[in-house]
Amino acid sequence: MPRRPGRSLAALLFAAGAVAAAALAVPALGTVSLTLRSVHSSSLGRYVVATPAGRTLYHRTRETTRHFLCTGSCTTIWPPLTVARSVRLVKGRGVQGTLGKVRRPNGRLQVTLNGQPLYRFSGDHRTGDVKGEGIPGEGTGGGTWHAERATAPSSTTTPTSSTPTTSTPTYTPPGY
């Protein structure tokens, strides 16, 4: 059967319109979120705030959202927890306080908890590791690194090891 040029063009325009409509609908399918969670650290004997993958989150004393002490090479050892502007921050069970975002000197958005910029420690590799706890801050800014405190996600059970205590979130930034 011979093809009609008009039908091919109409089919192409219809397909292009469907693709454009689908692209516009993608944001409406759901919001990307990052859920911080509570994990038990057996070495500290308490719960700490962690990334979706269970990596402990830290803050540095003397650092504020207006005065960043950890920049440049410091961020290799202490990677900031950064997200895109569109990511919705969620407190998992056991995480208390106010989550927010602050713009770092390099322009990236960093997650904060109660106004404290959050970081991971490159020496932590397993859920509940807190190898960065109590490390003095380098440079002239001083301060000390501390794991963010959390509460038990459920008052009925206490884990005996550093196993995850909440469900997997909808978004996990690379390397977190």
N, C-alpha and C positions, 0 to 999 in steps of 0.2 A: 504494500500500500504506500503510495507516495506521501511524503511529508508536506504539510502546508507551513510556509514560513510564519504566518500569523499565529498559528498554534504554538510553535516553539517559542516565539517571543512572549506570548501570554504565559506559557508554563514557566519560563525563566523569570519573568516579573513576579509571578505568584510565589515561586520558590524564594526569590530574593526578599519579598515582603515577609514571608514566613520566618526566614532566618533573622531579619531585622526585629520582628516582633518577639522572637524567642530571646534575642540578645537583650532587649529592653526588659523582659520579664525575669531575667536571672536574678537581679537584686531582690525581687519580690519573693523568690523561692525560700529565703531564709536569711537570717542575720548570722554572720560569722561571729563566734564568741570564744573567749578564752576563760576557762574556769580554773581559778587557783584552788588548791585543795590542801587539806590537812593531812600530814603524814607523821608517824611516830618515829622519833629518833631515839634509838636505844642508848646511844652514847651520852645523850643529854638527859635522857629520862623524861622527855616531854614531847609535845607535838609542835611541829613547825609548819610554816606555810611553804608550799611547794608548787612547782609548775605542773601542768597536766601529766608529764612523764615522771613526776616524783622527785625532781631535782629541787633541793632546798633553796629558798630565796633569802637573801641577806640585805641588810642596809648598813651603811657606814655612818657611825656617829660623826657629828660635825658637818655632815653633808646635808644640804637643803635643796629644794627645787629651784632656788635662785643662785645657789653656789655649788656647782658640781666639783667634787674633789677627784673623782675617778674619770679621767679622760685619757686619750692617747693610748700609750702602752698598758696602762692600768686595765683597760677594757679587754685586753687579751687574757688576763688572769681572772678578772671579774667582769664577764660579759653582762651588759645591761639587759634587762627583760624588755624588749622593744616590740611594738605592734604597729599595725597600720591604723590610721585614723578611724576607719570604719569598724574595727573590731570592738565588739561589746564585751566589757569586762564583767565577770560573774564570780561571786564569792561562793565557793563550795562549802559544804558542811564543815564547821570548825574554823573557818576563816572569818574573823571579825574586823570591823573597821570600815573605812571608806576607801574604795578603789578609785584611782584616777590615772591621768596621763599627763606627762610634762614633756616639753620639747627640750631635748639635749642640745648642747652646743653644736653638734654635727647635723642638727635638723631632724633627727629621728625622734619618735615618740616613745618615752619610757613609761612603764607601768609604775604607779606609786600605791602604797598602802599607808593610810593615815599620813599622807604628805611625805613619806619616805621613799625615795627612788629605790627600786628593787633590782638586785643583781643575782647572778648565779656565781658559783666558784668553780673554776676549771679543774680543781682537784677532787670534786665530788663526782662519783660515777654511778652510784646506786641510790635507790630510793632510801631516804632517811640519812644519807651521809651528811655530816656537818663538819667537814674537815676545815672549813673556813672560819668556824666560830672562834672569836677572840683574837684573830690575826690583826696586828697593828696596821693602820693605813700607812702607805708609803708616801714620801714627799713631805712638803712643808705643811700640808693641810691637817696631818695627824688623823685622829679618830681611830675607831676600832670597828672591825666587821662583826656583826651579830646576826644570827639566824632569826628571822621573823617568827614571833611566837604565834601559835594557834591553839585552839582547844580541841579536845577529843571530838571527832565527828558524831559519835554516838555515846551517850552516857552509860549504855548497857554493856559494852564490850571494850576491853583494852587489849590491843594486839601484843603478842609476845615478841614480835620481830618487826623489822622495818618494811612491812608489806604495805602496798597501797590500800587506802581505806575508803576511797570514793571511786565513782565510775569515771570512765574515759570521757573527756570533753569533746566538743565538736570541732575544736581547732587546736592544733599543736604546732607552734612555730618551729621551723627547722632547728635541730640541735637542742631542743628543750626537752 
